[in-house]
């Protein structure tokens, strides 16, 4: 079953210039992805950003995976 990342990922023009962030934080999705790319584990990301939990980090991964889908466009709430 796919994770429902939409409950964790938001886009607000007043927060981080409107880039996607974790709901209720100023932590940008790209920041979490960059840490994952650098080899940081989900557990270490949560330690580095205590405002996050493992579910939020996994939502970022699911969000990135959904955006990477070539065959199925992903409608985002802020694009409708």
Buried (B, 14 or more C-beta within 10 A) or exposed (E): EEBEBBEBBBBEEEBBEEEBBBBEBEBBBBBBBEBBEEEBEBEEBBEEBEEBBEEBBBBBBBBBEBEEEEEEEEEBEEEE
